[in-house]
């Protein structure tokens, strides 16, 4: 499968929510989409294009906006595809992929925790790597290191 094939398959489903499909070496392509098309794209990628595995969800802080990146794998086509959506920095949220690919659960928790991207309707959006009560997002470019006495973190008892 190539980028043109992805575009032909996705354009009828997403319409103007599909921003484009770019060739990306070693993959079927990079699909850029509006966040409003997330669920339709996820289901089509899994059910029609047979990308049955979500291998990664990540977030990037570009200061004025954030980017959510999904990496998919197809056993049938034996190749990856990349999905990418920009979200405004002051309204950084997108629908969860965990209803389509359960493996998104922890990846989305990590992206929320580290880059402050929320995933709507996520079944368990809570801290994964940092302590409960930690209000900072360490991978944001605006994150400043703090003196230990400035941090008030509730400890988690296991």
RAWOJO-V821414 format. One record per pair of residues at least 24 apart in sequence whose C-alpha atoms are under 7 Angstrom apart, sorted by the first residue. I is the first residue (numbers start at 1). J is the second residue. D is the distance in whole Angstrom. If there is no record, write none. Layout:
BEGIN
i = (I;I)
j = (J;J)
d = (D;D)
END
This chain:
BEGIN
i = (1;2;2;3;3;27;27;27;28;28;28;29;29;30;30;30;31;31;31;32;32;32;33;33;34;35;35;38;39;42;42;43;50;50;53;54;54;54;56;57;57;57;58;58;59;59;60;61;61;61;63;64;64;65;66;92;92;93;93;93;93;94;94;94;95;95;95;96;96;96;98;113;114;114;115;115;131;131;132)
j = (28;28;29;28;29;79;80;81;79;80;81;81;82;81;82;83;82;83;84;83;84;85;84;85;85;85;94;95;95;97;100;100;74;76;101;101;103;104;107;104;107;108;107;111;111;115;115;115;140;141;141;88;89;89;92;117;118;117;118;119;120;118;119;120;119;120;121;120;121;122;122;137;138;139;139;140;155;156;156)
d = (5;5;6;6;5;6;5;5;7;6;5;5;6;6;5;6;6;5;6;6;5;6;6;5;6;6;6;6;7;7;7;6;6;7;7;6;6;7;6;7;5;6;7;6;5;6;7;7;6;7;7;7;6;4;7;5;6;5;4;6;7;7;5;6;5;5;7;6;6;5;7;6;5;5;5;5;6;6;6)
END
